[in-house]
Amino acid sequence: ELSDYYITETEQMFKVMRTQIDVVLPHGCAVINAAIPEADDLAELSDGEVIFYGMSTHNAAICKHLQIGKRAVFLRDEDIVLATGNEEQKLLSLSALKASKAEQPETIMAAVAAAWALEISPDIIAAALRNFDSNPPKKHY
């Protein structure tokens, strides 16, 4: 929601999202939520690679992206999957995450896609997800 900044129309929001994609260099990577209607249009603006993320492979943008050999991160039967074209690697199950994180699968997919774009190995990504706690216990001194 950007209505506080007078961004109230779909076309205006596309322009805001586009500002992030337009600056991706040829050696860079854009991470795009495949669920948004403008996903394909945004992907075309990237000079670098594009990794789509989403809640399933039943998304048209992800299907098309994988068919041409590109990368995507998605859920299948509660498992986080990294895919490049027809090759898939199960990263880990949402049940392996702390409950507060497992309740935010779309955010997890975005984070995984961003880490993968940075060429962080799947083993490191999985280990970090298993151990990450954004609400650590408070220390009492």
SULTASUL-V456966 format. One record per pair of residues at least 4 apart in sequence whose ideal C-beta (glycine too) atoms are under 7 Angstrom apart, sorted by sequence separation. I is the first residue (numbers start at 1). J is the second residue. If there is no record, write none. Layout:
# SULTASUL-V456966
I/J + I/J
This chain:
# SULTASUL-V456966
3/7 + 8/12 + 10/14 + 11/15 + 12/16 + 13/17 + 14/18 + 17/21 + 18/22 + 24/28 + 38/42 + 39/43 + 40/44 + 46/50 + 59/63 + 60/64 + 61/65 + 62/66 + 63/67 + 64/68 + 66/70 + 75/79 + 83/87 + 92/96 + 97/101 + 99/103 + 104/108 + 105/109 + 106/110 + 107/111 + 108/112 + 109/113 + 110/114 + 111/115 + 112/116 + 113/117 + 114/118 + 116/120 + 120/124 + 121/125 + 122/126 + 123/127 + 124/128 + 125/129 + 126/130 + 127/131 + 128/132 + 2/7 + 3/8 + 7/12 + 24/29 + 34/39 + 54/59 + 57/62 + 65/70 + 75/80 + 76/81 + 83/88 + 97/102 + 115/120 + 120/125 + 7/13 + 24/30 + 33/39 + 57/63 + 66/72 + 32/39 + 43/50 + 65/72 + 73/80 + 74/81 + 81/88 + 82/89 + 95/102 + 101/108 + 54/62 + 81/89 + 94/102 + 7/16 + 21/30 + 52/61 + 73/82 + 81/90 + 82/91 + 116/125 + 32/42 + 52/62 + 62/72 + 81/91 + 115/125 + 2/13 + 32/43 + 72/83 + 79/90 + 80/91 + 94/105 + 62/74 + 71/83 + 80/92 + 39/52 + 52/65 + 71/84 + 112/125 + 2/16 + 79/93 + 80/94 + 69/84 + 78/93 + 30/46 + 69/85 + 78/94 + 57/74 + 66/83 + 78/95 + 30/48 + 32/50 + 34/52 + 56/74 + 29/48 + 34/53 + 35/54 + 53/72 + 55/74 + 56/75 + 57/76 + 66/85 + 28/48 + 29/49 + 30/50 + 31/51 + 32/52 + 33/53 + 34/54 + 35/55 + 50/70 + 51/71 + 52/72 + 53/73 + 54/74 + 55/75 + 56/76 + 17/38 + 21/42 + 26/47 + 27/48 + 33/54 + 40/61 + 51/72 + 53/74 + 91/112 + 108/129 + 24/46 + 25/47 + 26/48 + 29/51 + 31/53 + 39/61 + 51/73 + 22/45 + 24/47 + 25/48 + 14/38 + 18/42 + 21/45 + 24/48 + 35/59 + 17/42 + 21/46 + 34/59 + 18/45 + 34/61 + 34/62 + 80/108 + 75/105 + 91/122 + 101/132 + 80/112 + 97/129 + 89/122 + 97/130 + 75/109 + 82/116 + 91/125 + 92/126 + 96/130 + 74/109 + 91/126 + 98/133 + 100/135 + 73/109 + 92/129 + 92/130 + 73/112 + 73/113 + 82/122 + 73/116 + 55/105 + 55/106 + 54/109 + 53/109 + 53/110 + 53/113 + 51/113 + 51/116 + 51/117 + 33/110 + 31/110 + 31/113 + 31/114 + 31/117 + 29/117
